[in-house]
C-alpha cells in the first residue's frame, strides 16, 4: 500500500478519524486550554482544518467530545476488573488506589486546563457519584472477601477510599505537596484494617 502524503494521516473511517483528532487535541488542550485553535489541532492530527469541521460542528463540540473522552472511565474499570480477586488486601488496595488516583488526576488536570468557564459548562455531565462512581461496585466486590479484616463494612470502606482518593487529588484541598498513591494506600490500609493486623 502506498504511503500517505507526508504530514497527512492515512485514510480512516469516520469513527477512527474522530478518535484520531481527539487524540491530537487532548494534549494540546492540556497545554493551551480552551484557547487552543483548530489549526493547531489539525496540524497535530495531520489533517486539513476543514476535516476537523467535517467531524465536529465547531471547536466547542470538539472540546465537549474531548471532555467526555478524558472522563471516560471504561479503561480504568477494565483494569480494576483484572485485579486478582483472590489476592491479599494490601495488594488489592494498592492497585485500586493507583488506578483511581491516576484517573482522577487526569480529569482534574484536563478540567483545570479548560478553566472555570468551560468547567462550569460541563458541570453535571456526570452523575452525582462523580468521576469515581462507576468504580464503586467493582471495588466493593474486591473488598468483600476481606470483610473479616476490615474495621468497617466493605461498602463504607469504598466510600472512605473514594473520598480520600478524590480529596487528595484536588490541588486546592491539599495543604502543600502532592500525596502519592503509595502514601494514600498506606493511610487507607492503616485506617480500615483491624488493629494488630500486619
C-alpha positions, -999 to 999 in steps of 0.1 A, spaced: 0 0 0 14 34 -9 24 56 20 1 86 26 14 121 17 39 135 42 24 150 72 -11 137 65 -30 110 83 -39 78 63 -75 73 51 -97 64 81 -133 55 89 -153 84 103 -151 69 138 -113 64 135 -109 99 121 -128 114 151 -107 94 176 -75 104 158 -84 141 160 -93 138 197 -60 120 204 -42 150 189 -65 176 206 -63 163 242 -26 171 248 -30 205 231 -60 214 254 -39 204 284 -12 228 271 -33 257 258 -67 252 275 -98 264 257 -77 289 237 -63 261 216 -70 267 179 -85 242 154 -54 250 132 -31 237 160 -53 206 163 -55 199 126 -17 204 123 -11 179 152 -35 154 137 -20 158 102 -54 167 86 -68 197 69 -86 222 92 -117 217 71 -116 180 81 -119 190 118 -151 209 110 -165 179 90 -161 158 121 -171 183 147 -196 211 144 -173 237 159 -145 240 185 -169 237 214 -182 204 201 -146 192 198 -138 202 234 -171 186 246 -160 153 229 -125 156 245 -140 162 279 -161 130 275 -131 111 263 -110 122 293 -138 115 318 -145 80 303 -135 56 330 -140 24 309 -103 17 307 -99 21 344 -128 -1 351 -114 -28 328 -81 -26 348 -100 -29 381 -118 -59 368 -85 -76 361 -73 -73 397 -69 -108 412 -99 -112 434 -81 -139 454 -51 -116 462 -42 -101 496 -60 -70 508 -29 -48 507 -21 -56 471 -57 -50 461 -59 -16 478 -26 -6 463 -38 -14 428 -72 2 433 -58 34 447 -32 37 420 -58 33 392 -84 56 407 -57 82 417 -45 83 381 -80 86 367 -90 115 390 -57 133 384 -62 131 346 -97 145 348 -87 173 372 -57 183 351 -78 185 320 -107 205 335 -82 228 352 -66 235 318 -100 244 304 -106 269 331 -137 279 351 -159 288 321 -157 255 304 -156 237 337 -189 252 346 -203 245 311 -196 208 317 -207 206 353 -234 180 356 -224 159 326 -218 130 350 -240 115 377 -238 126 414 -214 99 422 -186 118 405 -157 105 384 -152 75 408 -189 65 409 -187 38 383 -159 20 402 -179 16 434 -194 -18 426 -161 -33 413 -141 -21 443 -168 -33 468 -166 -68 452 -128 -68 455 -130 -59 492 -158 -82 501 -136 -113 506 -117 -93 533 -147 -84 554 -132 -100 585 -100 -79 581 -119 -46 579 -130 -24 607 -159 -12 586 -183 -28 561 -168 -31 526 -193 -5 513 -182 20 539 -146 12 532 -153 20 495 -168 54 505 -138 63 526 -115 52 498 -133 73 472 -134 104 494 -97 101 501 -86 95 466 -107 123 452 -99 148 480 -61 142 479 -61 147 442 -76 182 444 -49 208 444 -70 234 462 -77 210 491 -42 198 497 -21 220 520 11 215 502 29 188 483 11 161 463 2 129 481 14 98 463 -7 67 456 17 47 479 12 71 508 -25 71 503 -26 33 501 -7 31 534 -30 55 551 -61 38 539 -49 4 550 -39 16 584 -73 33 587 -95 4 576 -76 -27 588 -81 -41 623 -55 -31 649 -28 -56 652 -30 -68 616 2 -66 596 
